[in-house]
Structures are given as C-alpha cells and as structure tokens.
C-alpha cells in the first residue's frame, strides 16, 4: 500500500481553542490530553456526537473512505464506525516506527484505559486487536450524557452490577468481633489513600486488600460490602458469576481477566458473592477435565494475588473456599447469626419514620424468642409496613409480624 497523506486528516481534527467552552474542551483540560489522545477520544465519540466528522473521511458520492482507514461497518444498519486501526492509520500511516509509537496509546496501562476514556478492545474472532471498534469507555460516556459519575453498566465485558445502600454504618448491626474486623479493613483502605495523597513510599508492600466474608445467608455480608465502599468513597460492584464461569476451556479465565483489567483502573471494590462457585476447592485429578479445573483455580489464585485493588469473596461456608486462598486474604470475617440484643436493635433500625409498633408488640420478648437473621427481620418489617399502610393506621401489629415471621420460617422449612 502506498504511503498516504495522513497529515491532511490531522488538519481536520477540531482541536478546541483556548477560549472554547465546549464539552470536548473540558475533557481535554480535565485529562490533559495531547493531540494524539484527543484524536482517539474524538474518534470514539464521533458516532454519538460528531457524525459529520466521520463523513469528512468519505467522498460525497461514494461509500468508500478517501483512504484505507479500516472503518468497521454495522451488520444491522450499515453504519460506519472507526476502529483502533483507523486511529493508528491516521496518526502513523504506514510508517512502522510511528505506528509502534502510537500503539502505546492502546496499552492497558495507558491514560486512555486507566481513565476509562476508551473501552477495552474486543476484536472480531481471530482478528488482531486493532480491528476492534473504537468505542468510548462506558462510565466516561455515561458521565457525558448524564453529568453523573455512575461508572460502567452491566455488559458482556464487565458482568458486574453496582450495589449501593441507603443505610449508614451505624445501621450495620453486628457482634463486636465482626464489627472490629470490618473497622480494621476500613482503616487499611484509608491508609492506602493517605499514602497516595502524601506520596509516601510503600512500594515494598503490595497494594490492595483481599477479604473473605463467610456466614449463613442473611447475616449482612452484602450490606457490609456496600457500606465499606460508602465509607471509603469507593464503588462496589457485585460480580455476576453466572456470566463469568464458562464450560468452555479458557473462557472463565478470559472473563475474569477482563473484570480485573477493567477494575484495576477504577479504584473499586469487587464483591464476589457465592464465591465458592469460582474459588472452590481443587479436587483429585482423575481425568483431563479435573486437570483443567485445577489449572483454572491456579490461574484464579495467581490473578487474585496480583490484583492491586480491593476484592471481597463471600461464601456461606468458609470450608468451601480453596485453602490455597487463605494466606492471600488480609482478613477472614465471620458473620454470625445475631444474638437477642442484636436482634432487638435490628427490629428498631428497620422501623421507618412515621410508623410505630402497636401496644401488643413486645420487642424484647420477640428478640429473645424469635431467632431470625437480619435479612429475615428486614423482610418481616417490610411486609408488616405494607399491612399498616393498607390499613391506614401506620401501626406495626403483632399479628402481622407473627404472620410474616411464619412466612420467613416456611422458606427454610422451620417452625415458629
């Protein structure tokens, strides 16, 4: 292929002027983007905000670009989208040294990926990564559209959901030992933030924090994870293991690698609920499938240890997790069933404003005699409040609570 005059395309880049107050100018200033970075970001945003910029690469009477810039075509509506190769070709042309220089823009450690300005490339099957469509990072695009820093949405490349809570740290009712361990976890995360802010040298110690939460369902593992994030100003993402674990060889590792790569730039907390599905014990090797399963856990072990972010594994039983992970955990926190005094506080915490308990409700007696988890108390109070609203008296009645408790116990084949 002959060398093309790629500089003519560079002249078409609408580089914002100093006095420009556009959204793109604010992006350039916020992230301190140089011209090549500006081009990449601009190309990724063009299909959304500047379709005319894409059209400038085509002759008015032709569907072919003026130069071979490797645009991708939609199979649905034949729309044209820039690929990573489009950006490389515009910037470096066919000059091998220049192309190698601009490849660095798409390194996993580059500013564009770290700040989620562009999405991790997902090329067509068997194609080089440069043929991947150049798209903006999801959280970056969401921020432009909604003007809120929401973070990425659930997708094939990031099968995780943001979990948030309206509760506060004081609403987390746990025994003293568990609460003390969670408080220390918070202090470790604060310590890392302070070291970064003050520029303290802690390179001798690996960054990140890895923790195991274990205990029966309904004892507060998910709530604790969300409140740790709230308290340390970090987003908490619950990983959908059904979208991670695959029966096909090598796919589970690829799925997990995408999650860790994406999260490594976000300063988030990754929450693996029911983690034994992914981090379970290795078994005896009897066939090729067993060998692969053990290799998979070994890979997870290595990737888990090298991850410098915060990850929390949650399981109903500690023994379900492969013991090789134990020494990698900075803490192992047991969530116990609440005792009577903790149950009393839970009943009180879950009473909404404007409601009150009827005279026939003795919370002390209920707390002593009804052994139920925090999640069970939440469900009982939720249903009892519904009954109070329907009755238009805003009173939580003992009869409604008893009926709701029976329903909760029935779920576990228990009698009251």
QUIURSUL-V154724 format. One record per helix or strand of 2 or more residues. SS is the DSSP state (H for helix, E for strand). FROM is the first residue (numbers start at 0). LEN is the number of residues. If there is no record, write none. Layout:
ss | from | len
SS | FROM | LEN
SS | FROM | LEN
//
This chain:
ss | from | len
H | 6 | 4
H | 22 | 9
H | 34 | 15
H | 50 | 5
E | 71 | 2
E | 79 | 2
H | 83 | 9
H | 95 | 11
H | 110 | 4
H | 128 | 3
H | 137 | 9
E | 159 | 3
H | 168 | 3
H | 175 | 23
E | 208 | 6
H | 220 | 12
E | 235 | 4
H | 240 | 3
H | 250 | 13
E | 268 | 4
H | 275 | 4
H | 287 | 19
E | 309 | 6
H | 317 | 3
H | 322 | 6
E | 330 | 4
H | 339 | 10
E | 355 | 2
H | 362 | 7
H | 373 | 18
E | 394 | 2
H | 397 | 14
//
